[in-house]
């Protein structure tokens, strides 16, 4: 059994109601999110694919990657997508003291210069209650998800990655992909097909904004 679930259990959403798991609405909107970038090998292709479908996404960027690849990061912004904080060094909250975790997040914020955006996604989805509270006190919205593509998992086939999303996504869903080398093969197969499915259903693919 895999150590994660493609569909986030409803009981987790009830236990942690102050975290954002999905965004129910009457506009038939879905929200595709991309973690761990930006990198030149994958992120520009994601941007090209979204543009082809006139879709917007939300990119949870690692601060260190944004420093290394500023042109790719600026393209995300210039094309009108949302950007969120994914810590500076992709820290695992369960293994990191709260003070260090918050300081690393603030370092990423200063690097990304997200003056208006206060979106945060914990790497690996692992964040302790005190860390979540500290970040919310700084004005962050903790963005989780209700649908996980599992594109990061090499044991998941390309087609299953697509089915993971297609079978569970509905209006209001927040879907997790990764613009990373580890996920690239599955992402390149699944993302175009997911966007075609969204178009076929008559849904809108929008960015997360608060």
N, C-alpha and C positions, 0 to 999 in steps of 0.2 A: 504494500500500500504506500502510495506517495505521501510525503510529509506536507502536503498542501491540498486544498480543494479548489477545483475550477470555479465552482459556484460558492460564493461566501455564505456560510450558514446564517440563517436569520437570527439565531440566538446570539451570535457575535455582535450583530448590529444592535440588538436590544441591550446587551451588556455594556457596549461602548457607544451610546447614542450621540455623544458630542463629536465623534469622528464622522466624516462624510463618506458614506458607503455607496450611495446612488443619489441621483437628482431627479426625482419624479416631477413630471411636468405634463402639460397638455399640448405640447408642441411636437411630440414625437421625435424628440432629440435624444441622441446617444453621444457618449463622450469617450473618444479614444485617447488613451494616454500612453506616453513613451518614456520609459525610465532608463537612466544610466548614461545617456549621451551628454553633450554632443560629441560625435566622432566623424571624421570625414569619410570613412568607409561606408557608413550606413545612413546617418542622419540626412544628408542631401537627397538620397534616394527616397526616404520617407517623405520629405518635403515635396519632392516632385510628384510622388504618388498621391498625396493629399491634394495638391493643386489640380491634378488631372480630374479629380472628382469634386472640385470646389468645396473641399472639406477643411475644417479647422480641427486642430488637436491641442493637447496640453503636454508639454515636455518637462519632465521632472529631471533637472540637470544636476550632474555632479559638478561642484564648483571647480575642482581641479581640471576636469575635462574642458570646461568653458575657458579656463586660463590657457590651456594648451591649444585650443581650436577656436579662437575668438571670431574668425570669419563665419564659421558654421553657426556659432551661437547667435551672432548678429542677424544671420539670415532667418533664423527662427522668429526673431522679434520683428524683422522688417516685413515678413509675410503674414503677420497678424495672428500668430498663434500665442497661446498662453504659455508662460514659463513658471515652473514651480521649483522649490528648493528640495534637493535630495542629499543634503549634507555636502561638505567639501571633499570628504574622503570615503564616502559610501560606508558609513559606520553602522554596525549592528547594535541597535539600542539595548538589546538584552545583554550584551557583553561590554558595554561602555558606561562608565560613571555618568550620571546626569549632567554634572557641570561640564565635563568634557564634550558630551553630546551637544549640549546647547551652544557652547562656544564654537564648535565645529560648524553648526548650522548657521550661526551668526557670521562666521567667516565666509561661508558660501553666499549668504545674503549680500555681504559687502562686495564680494567678487562679481556676483550676478547683477548687482545694482537694481534689485527688484523693489523699487520705491513704492509701487502701487500694488504689486502682487504679493500676497501673503499666503501662498499655497505651499504646503509641505507634505511630502510623502516619505515615510520612513523606509530606508533600504531594507529589503527582505520582508517588509511589513512588520518588522519587529521594533516595538517601542514600548517602554514601560509607562505605567500610569503617571508617575511623577515627571517623566520627560514630556509626555503629552500635555500635561497641565502647564509645565513651564513654557512650552512653546505657544500654547493657546494664550497664556498671559502676555506673550509678546505680540499677540495679534494674529497668529497663524491659524489657518483652517487646516486640520489634519485630513488629508484626502486619501482614503483607502480605495476600495473597489468592491464590486459585486460579481465581476467576471474576470477570470484569470486565463489568459491564452496559453500559458505554460510554454511560451516560445523559448524560454531559457533552459528548458529541460531536454538534453540530447536524447533521452529515451522516448520522447514524444515525436511521432511522425509529423511531417509537414501538414498532411491532411487532417490529422487529429487536432493539431493546433488550430486550424480553421474551424473545425467542428466544435471545439471547446467554446469558441466565441459564438458561432452561428446558432448553436443549440440553446444557449442561455441568455444571449443579449436581448433586451427589450427596451422600449423607450424609458429613458432615465438611467440606463445602465452606465457605469463607469468601467471601462475595459482596460486591462493592463497589457501593453506590449513593451518590448525593450529595443531601443536602437543601439544595440551592442553587437560585437563580433560573435559572442556566444550564441545569440539568438538569431543571427542574420539569416541563416538558411531557412528557418521556419517562418520568420517574419516576411521574407520576400515572397514566400508562397501564400501565406495567409492574408496579409494586409490587403492586397488588391481584391481578393475574393470577398473579404469582409466588407470592403467599401462598395463592391458591386451588389452585395446582399442588402446593404443599407439603402442604396439607390432604388433597388427593386421594391423594397418595402415602403418607399416613399418617406423615409425618415430623414432628418437632418443630422449631420455630424458636426457638432459644435465644440468649442473650447470651454473649459471650466473657468468661470469668473465670479468673483464675489465683490 
